[in-house]
């Protein structure tokens, strides 16, 4: 397999090649991977199934250890496709709390942050 990212690469059954493809992908491809489904009411309102997660969006976790928790997106970690949510944290061994990153595919957007004018145009 090539060491650089290739737009013409289709797929592979080997997980190591899939991981390498995503790891070496450029920023605009990684941004597209950071999408989350919209809630049913937002789907009807905006006629879209999913949107790219942005800071300020209110989300609900639908899978994993924190299932059912709601919060606001504080930070986005693009290389790992993870999101930091304000009410989601773990207790470390020494007793301190640390933010727990959640994969973007395990959340659902319940309220959209529409402060960005480009995002308002993209939803129409």
Beta strands, then each sheet from edge to edge (+ up, - down):
strand 1: 35-38
strand 2: 50-52
strand 3: 58-61
strand 4: 70-77
strand 5: 82-85
strand 6: 89-91
strand 7: 97-99
strand 8: 102-103
strand 9: 107-111
sheet 1: 2+ 1- 9- 3+ 4- 5+ 8-
sheet 2: 6+ 7-
end
